Amino acid sequence: MAIYHLSMQIISRSKGQSAVAAAAYRSGEKLHDERTDEQKFYARNVKPETMILTPSIAPEWMKDRNRLWNEVEKVEKRKDSQLARELNIALPIELNHDQQKELIQAFTQNEFVQKGMVADIAIHRDDKNNPHAHIMLTMRNLSEDGFGKKNRDWNADFANAKENNHGYVKNSEGCLSIREQWANYANKALEQAQSNERITHLSHEKRGLEILPMVHLGHVAHDMEKKGKKTDRGQINRDRQDYNKAVVDLQAYRRQKEDHLKKMKEKEKQFSFSTDIEKTYIQKAASLVGQKVITLEDITVRHEELRKMNDRHDPIERHFHVQQQQFLNVSNYYDRVSDLEREIQQNEEKVEELKKSLNPFKLKENNMMKRRHLDKISDLESNKESYENSIEKHKESLRFSNKEEFYQRYQQFSQKKENRLNQIKYEKKQIQVETRVLLQAEDAIKMAKIREISSYYPDLKTAGKYLTYSNALKLEQYHDTAQQNQFRLSNIEQSLDANQKKLDEFKKHQKMVCIEKEHVSTMSKEVEKLGRVEKKLDELDKNPGEKAKRLVSKKARQDYEELQSEAKYGRENLKELGYKGQQDLQQQQSRMNTMEKTVVPWLEKEIKTHESNINALDTVFNAIQQATRSQEQAQQRHQLKRMRSTNINRSRNQGPDFSR
């Protein structure tokens, strides 16, 4: 599974460290330390995957690892100089090598290189279960010539948010924002790779977990544990695993207890808004699923289980019907073979009789008759063979070898089929009964919820029973959000009007900001355009050759006059736009930038909030109106029915009219 690990350190001379030696160890390359005149090389079993990322302003030589870190050593003069920052980051094992490389490259480029740091990355894959990256970062500003002054502003990016935003950070607790950013990058990469794993920078305490986190072993302890040698850090993890198992069991018990209490509370609420018959339905359904309390979710799950049970019956029934037809076919084949054998025997007997006949006068006739019977016998034999072949084809599938065995198998199958189909019939009946009970309980639970929600809305006092369950859930959501006890339709209408007026005001303000932004942008473009034209005119006026050219060349003169006209038009246009000079324009641009950062986001947030309020209120308003309309329609139907009944009774009482 993906794990979160991000540690950080400062590579410093005061700790006896060297930037060149550190780069050699992490990259697996042979580097020459010019300060000590030593070769630095640390052999690795698996060659690290390395890369150097540089800002656009950096000179090309900074992509040379050997020169880069030797230059860092040269520019740092103090014996306690801080040479580089380093991050050690665990890579998700759910990603392949290319995806891991893209992830660490994007994170480093966006978070460090774009701010002006040079990043030397080395990905170590010595242990396939522990892929990780080392990122060494420079600490000075860059120029085209090389390194400048130390950039103290970067310290805040790595500062300990718990304490302050100043000074240097020497531990992983200090880079909280970077830790969070890495989690975001890694989770996005895992999502793109269609992995369900996620990581978080938050501690167990902040996540509300009582379990203890595992300690990072490090490569030395990891190698020792891998070889079967126990280490202190490994023992800490084993002790914590035992402790965590006990905590998880306790947490599971607490969750079960909380779920039970929640369900009991839900049952009390259900029963307080249920009729006696509805309570019976709910209790009956709860006993069916073996629970004290039943919810709509439980009913949905049980419905799905019953559907799957019912679906399993269909293929079994089809199998029995198919096999029954096969047995019937073979039985018919055997009957037909018996009939054919009887006919063959009869024809053979007639042939024998004709052979015994000694009447010479009927010799010709007897021969003809004998030939007919023999032909008939041949046809019957052919038909018999065909049926026997058909029987042969079914022997393997129906598992019999002769006629006696077939009828024995047929009898066994018939008994098995009858028993199984009777069982299926019984199970289907039970499913129907249980489904009916579940549906009754579902309707009862929904009606209880409808009555509960209707109690919050006085306008639904009599119309509540006409409220649909889906609308009741919408009203419940609004009730939970608004956190009020009573909601009258008149108040909802007033809130709708108030929110709509506010929304219109915010949208009007937003439109004015957009118009002002467009106005400032247009003015800025016109100023830039006029500046280019005036610069060109100024160059032409200062050039004696161009002046002489205008005296003899009509085209040069026309081009110059066009530029003058363009400049004049530009000045007039700026005057109409209200341009009062460069300083005024800069003030307007500054004001616009401030509005973009503060006013515009605030307006967007307010518009979104009021649109959400209007949608919620509109949903509530429509739900209540739907219930009241349904009530009115039901009352009208009832009144019409009563009128018809009254007219029919009146006609019966008056009897037939004989006056005509």
N, C-alpha and C positions, 0 to 999 in steps of 0.2 A: 504494500500500500504506500501511497505518497506520504512522505514525512516532511515536517517543517524544520529546517535548521538554517539559521543565518547568524554567523558570528563575525566579529570585526576586531581588528587590532591595528595599532600604529607600529610600523617598522621603524625602529629608532636606534641610533648609535649608542645611546645611554644603556641599552640592553645588550650591547655587543653585536648588533645586527648589521647586515649589509644589504643594500637594495639589489646589488648585482648577485650576491649569493642567494637571496630570496627568489629572484627571477630565475636563476639557474635551476634551483630545486623544483620550482613549480612548473617550468617549461620542459625540463629534462634535456636542455641544451647545454653545450659547453661554452661558458662565458669567461672572458678575461677581466679580472678586477684590476683596473689601472691604478687605483689608490694603494692597493697592497701588492700589486704585481703578482697575483695568484690566479691560477686556473680554477674555475668553479664548475664542477660537474657532479651530478648525482644521478646514477643510472636507475632506470625504472623498468619493471617487467613489461608494462604496457605503455607505449609512447603516448604522452598527453596530446590532446588536440588543442592547438594554441592559435591565438590571433591577437593583433594589436589594433585598437580602434583609436583614431585621432580626430580632433576637431578640424574643421576646414582651414583654420588659420595656422595650424601646426606645420612646421617644415617637414619635408619628405623623410629626412634622416631619423625622425622620431619613430618610424616604423621598423627601425633596426633595433632589436632588443638589446644587443650588446652596447651600442652607443647610447641609447636612451637612458639606461640606468647608470652608466658611467658618467653621463652629463649630470644626472641628478646628484650623484656623489660629489662631483666637482663643485656644483653650485652651493651645496650645503657645507659651510665652513666650520660650524660649531661641533664640539665633541659630543654634545647631546642632541644633535639635529634630528628632527623628525623627517624621515626620508620618503615615506609613502604610506598610504592607507591600504589595508587589505580586507576584502570580504571573502568569507568561506561559505559557500551556499550549496545545500543539498539539492540535486536535480530530481524531478519526479521519474521514477522507474517506469511509469506507465507510458512515457514518451519514448519514441525511438531516438537514435543518435542525432539525426538531422533535426528533429523537433526540439531536442534538448539544446542543440547549438543555436537554433533560431531564437529560442526563448531567452537564453542568457545574453545573446547578442542584442536583442531588442531592449531588454531591461537595462543593460549597460549603456547602450547608445543614448536612450531617452533620459535616463536618470543621472548620468555622469558626464558622458562625452559632450552632449549638447550644452552643458554648463561650462565647458572649457577644460575638462580633465582628459589626460591620456590614460587609456585603460589597457592593461596587459592581462589577457584572459588565458587560463590554462584549465582544460577539463580533464579530470583524472577518472579513469575507468578501470583501475587495477582490480577493484572488487565490483562485480556486475550488480551486486545488491546495494552498493553505496556510491553511485556516480555523483560527483560534486565538482564545483568550479571554484578556482581561486581567481580573484580579481584584484590586481595591484593598480592603485590610482595615484597619479602625480598630485602634488599639493601646491604648485605655483602657477601663476598666470602664464599664458603663452604669448609669444610674438613670432614674427617671421624669422627672427634671429635665434630664438630659443626660449629659455625660461626667464621670467621676470620675478616680481615680488610674490611672497606667500599670499594666497587668497584667503583672508580670514573670514570672508562672508560664507565660504563653503562650510565652515565649522558648524554653523547653525543647522545645516542639512543633516549633520551627524550628531547634533547635540542631544543631550538627555532631556526629553520633554518633561520629565518628572521634576527636574531640578531647575535648569535654566537653558538659555539658548546661547551661551558663551563658552569659550574654551574648547579644549580637545577632549575627545571621547576615546576611552580605551577599552570599552567592553560592549557586548551586543545589546545590553539594555539601553544603550545610549542612542541607538539609531532606530527609534520607533517608527518614524514616517517611512524610512527605507524598508523596514521589516514589513510594514503594511503594503507598500507598493509591490514588493516581491510576491507576496501572497496573491495580490490582484493579478499580476502578470502570469503567475504559475497556474492559477485557477482558470484564467481565460484560455491558456494553452491546453489545459486538460479538457475543458469544454469543447474546444475545436477538435480535439482528438477523440471526442465522443466517449470520454472516460467519466465515470460517476464519482471518482475520487476528488476530494478537495482538501486544501490545507488552510490553516489560519495562523496569523501571527499572535493571536490573543493567548494569554496564559489560561491555564485551567481555572484559576480563581476568577478571572474576569468573565469566563464563559459559564460560571456557576457550577463547575465540576469539582467534586470532592476528591477525585482520584489524583494521585501524585504523578507528575510528568517523569518520563525516563530521562536519565542524564546522557549526554553525548559521550560515547566511548572514546572517540579519537582513533586514529589509524593504528597506534601502537597497541592499545588495549583490545581493539577489534581483532587484530591479527592474533594476539595471544588467546583470546576467547575462541577464535576459529580453530586454533590448534588444540583446544581442550584444556587450556591453562586458565584457571580462574583468576580474575583481577578484582581489585577493590571496587572499581566503577561497575564492573559486571555484576558483582554481588549486590550493590545498591539497587541495580535494575531488577534483579531477581526478587529481592525483598519487596520492592515497590509493586511488582507484578502480583505477588501474593496478597499484599495489602489491597491493591486495586480490585482484585477479584472479590474480596469480602465486601468492599464498598459498593461494587456494582450489584451484588446480590441484595444488599440492603436497599439500594436505590430502586431496584426492581420491585421489591416488596412495598416500598413507599408509593411508587407509581400505581401499583395494583390497588393499594388502599385508597389513594386519591381518586382513582377511576371509579371504585365502588361507591365512595361517598358522593361523588358527582352524579352517578346514576341514581342513587337513592334520593337525592335532592330533586333530580329530574322527575322521578316517579311521583314524589309528593306533589310537585307542581302539576304534572299530568292529571293526577286524580282529583286535585282541587278544581279543575275545569272540566271534568268528565262526568257523564251520567253513570248511573249504576250499571246499565247494560254495557256501556263502553268500557267500564272498569273490568267487567267480566271478560270482554273480548281481549283486553290487554293482558290480563293475568293468564288467560288460556294460552295465548301466543307465547308468553314468557315461559310457561311450563313446557311447551312443545320444544323450545330451543334449549331447555335446561338452565334457565337463568331466572334470577329473582326480579330483575329489571330488564325490559326490552326497549330498544330505541329503533328509530327508522333505519339507521345504518345496519342494525342486527337483522331487521326484516329484509332489507335489500340483499344482504349476504345470504340469508336462508333461501330467499327466492331464487337466487343464482344457483345455490346448491341443488334445489329441487329441480330446476330446469336442466341441469347437467345429469341428474339422476334419470329424469324423463327421457333425455336424449339418448342415454345409454340403452334404454329399452328398445328403441326403434331398430337398431341393427340386429339385436338378438332375435326380435320377432321376424325380421326379414330373413335372417339365416334359417330359422325353423321353417318358414314358408317355402324357401328355395329347396331345402333338403326334403321337405314333405313332398314336393312336386317330383323330385328325383326318385324317391321311393315309389311313388304312384306310377311313374313312367316305367320303372323296372318291373313292377308288379304286372303292369299291362303287357310288357314284353314277354314275361313268363307265361301269362295267360294265352297270349297269341301263339307262342311256341307250342303250347299244349294243344291248342286247336289245330295248328298246322300238322303236328305229329299225328293227330287223330285222322285228319283228312288224308294224309299220306298213307296211313295204314289201310284206310278204306279203299283207296285207289289201288294199292298193292294187292289187296284181297280180290278185287274185281279182275285184275290182270291174271291172277292165279286161276280164277274161275274160267276165264276165256281160254287159258292154256289147256285146261282139262276138257274143254268141249271137243267132241269127236264128230260132230255133224259136218260132213264135207260140203254140204250146200251152203253153210254159213261161214265157211273158212275166210272168204274175202271180207265179209262184214265184221267177223271177229278180229281179224288183223287190224282193220281200221279202228275198231273200238279200243283194242289193246294199245295202238299207237297214241290215241288220244289220252288214255289214262297215263301212259308213260310220260307224255308231254306235260300233263297236269302235275304228275309227281315231281318232275324237274323244276317246274315253276314254284311249287310249294317248298321244295328243298332250298331253292334260292332265297325265297322269302324268310324261311326259317333261319338260314345262315345270317341274313341281314339283322334279324332281331337278336340272334345270339351275339353278334358283333356289338350291337348296342348295349346288351347286358354286360359284355366284357369291359366296355369303356367305363362303366360305373363301379366296377368291383373294387378298385383302389380307393375311390373317394368315399364309398359307402361301407367299405371294409367287410366284404364277404367273398367267399370262394365258390359256393354252390347255392342251389335253390333253397335247400333246407336252412342253411346259414343265413341266407338273405331274409327269409320270413322271420327268423329269430331276431335278426338285427332290426327289422321293420317294427316288430312288436315292442322291442326295447326302446326304439326311437319314439314311437307313438306315446308310450307311457311317460318318457322323459319330457317330450314336447308338451303333453297335457299338464304335467306338474309344473313345468317352468312357466308356461303361458298363464296358468292359474295364479302362480306367484306374481308374475308381472301385472296381471289384472288387479290383484290385491294391492300391490305397491302403487299402481297408478291411482287406484281409488284413495289410498292413504295420502298420496301427493295432492290429489284434488281437495280432500278434506283439509289438509294442512294449509294448502294455498288459500282456501276460503277463510280459514281462521286468521291467517296472516294478513289477508286483505281487510278483514273486519278490524283487526288491531291497527293496521296502517291508517284506515279511515278514522278510527277512534283517536289515535295519537294526533293526527292532523287537525281534527275538530277541536281537540283540547288546546292545541297551539293557536288555532284561529280564535277561540274564545278568550284565551289569555291575551293575545295581541289586541283584540277588539276592546278589551277592558281599558286600554290606554287611550282609546279614541272615543270620546262621548258621541260623536256622530255615527258610530257603529253600534250603538246600544241595541237597536232593533235590527239593523241591517247586517250585523256581524256574521250571521249564519249564511249570508250570500257572498261573503268574501272568499275568494279562491285561496288555496294554500300558498301558491307562488307569490301572490300579492301580500299575504300575511307575513311571509319571510322578508319581503321588501320593507314592510312597515316595522317589523322587528329590528331590522338592520338600522333603520332611521332612529328608532327609539333608543337603541343601544348607543348610537353615535351622539344623539342630541342630549341624552341623559336628563329627560324630563319625565314627569309622571302622566300628564294629560296633554293631548294634542287636539285642538279644535280646528275644524275646517276653515273657519274665518281667520284664525291666527296663521294658519298655513298659507292662506291666500295673501295675507299681509306680508308675511316673510318672503313669499315669491316676488311680490311687487318691489319690496325693499331691495332684495338681492339683484333683481333685474335692473333697477335704477342705478345701483352701485356698479354693476357690470357695464352698463352703458357709459357711465362716467369714466371708468378705467379704460375702456376701449377708445373713448374719445381722447383721453390723455395720451394713450399709446399712439394713436394716429397723429396727434400733434407732435409728439417726439419724433416719429418717423418723418414727418414733413420737415421739421427743423433739421434733422440729420441730413436729409436730402438737400436742403437749402445750403447748409454749411459745406457739404460735399461738392455741390455745384459751384459755389463761390470759390472754394479751394482750387478746383480744376481750372476755373476761369483765370484765377490769379497766376497759376503755374503757366497757363497758355500765354497770358499777356507778358509774363516775365520772359518767356522764350522769344516772343516776337520783339520786345523792346531790346533784348540782348542782341538779337540779330541786327536790328536797326542801328544800335550803338556801334556794333562792329563795322557796319557799312559806312557810317558817318566818320569814323576814325580812320578809315582806310582811304588814302588819297587816290589810289588806283581805281577804287570802286566809284569815287566821285567823278573822276575823269571818264570812266566807262559809261556812266549815266548820261554824260553830255553828248556822247556820240552814238550810244546804243539805245534804240527805242525800247527793246525788250528789257534791258537792265533798268530803264527808267520806269517801265510799267510794273516790274517786280517790286521795285522800291515803293512805288505808290500803293500797290496792293498791301504791302506790309504796313504802311502808314494807316491805310483804311482799316486793316484788321486790328491794329493797335487802338485806333479811335473807337471802333465798334466794341472792343473788349472793355475799354474804360467806361463807355456808356452802359454796357451790360452790367458791369460791376456796380455802377452807381445805382441802377435800378434794383440790384440785389441788396443794396444797403451796405456796401463795402466801405469801411471807414479806416482802412489801413491794415498793415500786416499785424500790428500788435492786437488790434481788435479781433482779427480773424483767429489769431492764436488763442485769444481768450475764449472765443466761441468754440474752437476745436477742443480746448481743455475742458470747457464746461460740458461739451458733448461727450467726451471720453468719460467724464465723471458720471454723467447720466447713464451711459452704456454699462458702467460697472455697478451702479447703485439703483437708479430709478427704473431702468428697463427690467432688470431681474425682479424687482419688487412688484412692478406692474404685471409682469407675466405670472408671478405667483398669486397675486390678488385675483387676476382674471380666472386663473385655473381654479382657485378656491371657490369663487362665486359661481362659476359654471358648474362645479361639482355640487354646490349647495342647491342650485336651481334644478339640476337633474334629480337630486334626492327628493326635494320638495315636490317636484312635478310627478315623480313616481308615487309618492304618498298621496298626493291630491287625486291622481287618476285612479289609484287603488280604492280609495274611499268612494269616489264617484261611481266606479264600477259596481261596488256593493250596493249603494243606494239606488242606482238605476235598476239593478237586478231585483231589488226589493219592490220597487214601484211596478215593474213589469209583472212580478208574481202576484201582487195585490190586484192589478188590473185583470189578470187572467182569472183569479179567484172570484172577483166581482162579476165578470162576464159569465162565469159558470153558474153563479148563484142566480143571475137574471134569467138565464136559459132554463134553469131548474124551476124557477118560480112561474115562468110562462107556461111550461109543460103541465105543471100541477093545476094552474088556473084553467087551462083548456080541458083537462080531465074532469074537473069539478063542474064546469058549465055544461058539459055533455054536448050532443049533436044539436044543431039548429034546425028545427022542423018547420019554422015559420014560412019558409019558402016552399 
